[in-house]
Amino acid sequence: MASVQLITRSRQQYPDVEAVYILVPCEDSIARVIEDFKPSLEQAAVERTKYARAHLFFTGALSDSLLLSLRQSSAAPYIKGIDELFIEYNPIESRVFLTIPSEQPFYALYSPHSSNMVHRDLDAAADRVLSVIACLGIRPYIRYYRPTQRSATKAAEYPKIAEAMAEKLQQKLENYYTRRAANSNNKNKREKSNDISPSVVIVLDRSVDMYAPLLHEFTYQATVHDLIDLEDGCKYTYEINTLAGKTQQASATLSEQSDEIWRQYRHEHICHVAEELVAQFETMVNKNIGVKAAHQPGKKMKLGELRAAISELPEFSKLQAMYSMHIDLASKCLDIIGEQELTTISEFEQELVTGVTTNGEQVNRTSIETRLISLLDDQTIEKYDRIRLLFLYLVMVNGGNELDRRRLEQIPQCLTINDRRAAVNLRQLGIPTNDTTSYAESDPNKPTNKCGKYEWKRIPQIGKETLGSRFSPAVYSIIRESLAKELCTELFPWVNEAPPDGPPKHILNVTATSLRRKKGEWGSRNNSQKKAPGDKKSGAVIIYIAGGVTLSEMRAVYEIAQTFKREIYIGSTHIITPRGFLEDLKSLHLKMLI
């Protein structure tokens, strides 16, 4: 390879060299390729193109109109092959992907001032979900969340984001399979599916579960993202002790791929993680003479002592850095939880949302409101925690009465105008916070559809509770009900047709390779993941949430995938944290240019 260059920059001409292009499938990319192969006169009056030949690789599906532009252009004779790679998404974890259609995805989807942006973002998101589907090699059925709309007298309407997204995705899938069948070497041949159940994509919007973005969750990953400022959402900076007795800054990336400790403990409760780090370190100490001096026999080491002891492991530099970082990180999280008394706040949140106490007793509405007022008035509680409590209550009472909301907003004495606007902006997600009538909240453990929206048992099965975290996000129930074929078809209709009761009789063989490649060009791709004959498996399940996915929802997918041994994935426009969610709500009333 002679060089790697950006197509947007001025480039040197190599008329005798073939070029490999990796392009976004858009008009600008096509125009630049065509421009590269417009012959130019050299000094010897010989027409030469910028390169001898072109091999085009597109990150996603190339539309028919763009393909036609290439075929009818002067560049056509020079193009030796076209491939669609389907890599237009960000696989941040093994079961989690992001589409990130714009810099402000939440605003673009839910602001009343973003009508010119919402279809653009949904179209881009649909393209990227198509890439995921193509890479998985599946042909899924699509369903979406469609809550029953309120009457004209109500003060808020549920967003129709999921429906619009699902329809766009269905259309793109149909175009994809139609083009693939048209370009297949054997157009009439279909391979029988070995899947014992069909693949499914369920498109949701953020209104399906307004509790998950606001609740405190004390699993390691969720706690870190909630309480710690991470650079780029994954980079943690901390201090380490050097052998010279000095301190210096170090940084580490919290990654599933490169950090074994993070991968192992990210979904465990923070207290359990701290205990396990201590136990693992002590085991390592007992195996290494060099650090035994830092540990007194018979004494259980604390996190603070571990910081000092860990510096005695120069021979295990990588292990030293990993343990040092995680011990520091877990310690800092526990310190914040203690200082801000978050366990007390979390206990109230759990009772507010689940409707039962830690002893399993039903909560009293009057008692809840009395305690809420007391917590909102407590000046020692962080402002954002009090706002989260207020918003959780508003979601629980389905917006409540506007006069009651204004009365509650006066109690904290720290709410800004933007904070109050954020409360009103909940109506953009189906919570009528500006209504003059009052709505009774539903029993969180007796699912009904009286409000026209999805209701679920917010307390999981016995055995799932971990140290007070009793809440189970809606995604957990939606996936389980879908696997059991019990998901309500009124609230979650199919876009075109429902899958058959059994496995589909036939399915197109789909792989993420070129749709336009001619026979004999480039050779065949080696598909190492192709199933052996007779190797039956269950179809994949993809959950897509337009408007942000929480860490608790990501964890739920891993738990269900592990329990049922299924291929389950979750994607979204972006990851949301409680603080980020509140900031997003504040901006919905603004007129922004994005």
C-alpha positions, 0 to 999 in steps of 0.5 A: 500500500503506497499511502492512505489519504482522505478523499476530501483533500487534494491528492497526488495522482497515481495513474498507474496504481489501482485505488481502494476507496472506503466511502460513506454512501452519499452524493458527495462520495460519489461525486468525488469518485467520478471526479477522480476518473475524469481524464486530465491532459498531461504535458505529453497531451495524454489523457490520464485519470488520477488512478488506474482502477477503483475498488469501492467499499461503502460503509453501508447500503448504496441506494439505487440512485447513487448506483445509477449515478456511478453506472452512467458516469465516466468513472464506470469503466474504471470501477472493478468492484463494489462492496457494501461493508455494513459497518455504519454503527458503533459496537461499543460492547459485545451486545450493545451498539450505537447509531449516533445519527447526530450531535444532539439525538435526543433533541432531534427526536423529541423537541417540538422545534425539530420537525425538520431533523427527526426524519433525517435522524430516523433515516440515518438510524434505520440505515445503521440498524440495517447494517447490524442486521446485515452483519448478523446475517438475519432476516427479522420480523419488525415490531414497534411500540405504539401506546394508545394516544390520549384524547384531545382533552389530555395535555400530552401525546405519546411520541410516534418515534418508534412507529416512524423508525420501524416503517423506515427500517422495514422499507430499507430491509425490503429494498435490501433483500429485493436487490440481493435476490435480483443480484443472486447467482441463483435467483430462484433458490432459497435455503431452508432456515435452520432457526427454530424461531425467527429473528425479531427487531423491536423498536422502542422510544424513550417513553416506554420506560421513564424510570430507568433514566432517573433511578440510581443503580448501584451496579459497578458500570452504572454507578461509575457512569452516574457518579464519576466524570469520564472523559469521552464516556470511558476514560478514567483519570486517577493518581498512582504512587510511584516507586520514588514515593511520588504521585502522578496521574494515570488514565485507563479506558473502561473497555469490555475488550481490553479490561478483564476486571471491568468485563467481569464485574461491570454488572455486579453490585458496587459493594460486591465488586469492592469485596471481590477486588480485596479477595482477589488482591489478597490471593495475589499477595499470597502468591507473590513474595514481593508484596507480602510485606505490605499485608499483615497476616490475619488482618483484612485489607481495606481499600485504602491499604490496597492503594499502598500495597498495589504499588509494591507490584512492579513485576506485574505492571499490567495487573498492577495498573488494572487493580490500581485503577479499579480499586481507586475507582470502586473506592471513590464510588463508595465514598460518594455513595456514603457522603451523599447518603445515596443508599437512603435516597435509593431505598425511597426511589425503589419504594416510589417506583416498585410500590413495595418496601424492602419487607414486601409491604405495599407503600402508602401514597400519603406516606410517600408524598410526606417523605418526598416533601421531606427529601425535597426540602433537605438542603444536604441532598445534592440538587440533581438527586432532588430533581431526580426524585421530583421527576420520578414522582411526576412519572409515577403519578403520570404527570399529576395535577399542574398545581401540585407540580408547581407546589412541589417545585417550590420546595427544593428552593434550588430549581432554576427556570430551566429545571422547571422547564425540564419538568414541563418538557416531560410532556414530549415523552407522554407525561402530561405535566401541564394538565389541570386534571389529575391522574391516578398512578397505576399499581406497578405490580399489577400491569394494566393498559388503562393509561394506554401505555406499556405497564410491567412488573417492576419487581423481577422474579425472586432472586433477582434483587441485589442489595435493595435494587429491586426495580427491573426496567421495561426492556427486561419484561419486553424481551421475556414476553417476546421470547414467550410470545406473550408481548401485547400485539396492540401495544407492540404491533408488527410492521407488515406481518407477524412471524408464523407460529413455528419457524419460517419455512424459507429464508434468504441466505444473507451475509454482509457482502456486496449486493452488486458484485458480479460472478468471478469478481473478487472471489468469494468471501469466507464466511466462518460463521456459517451454520453447519447443516442441521445446526438449529438455533434460535433467531436473534432479538434486537432491541432498538431504543430511539432516544437513548439507552440506560446502563440498566437496560444494557445489563438486562440484555446480558442477563437474559441472553445468559439465562436463555442462551439467546443472541440478544442485542440492544442498540440506541442513538446514544447512552444516557446517564441520569445527569445527561437525561436531565440536561437533555430534557432542559433543552427540548423547548429551545430552538437549536440549529443542529 
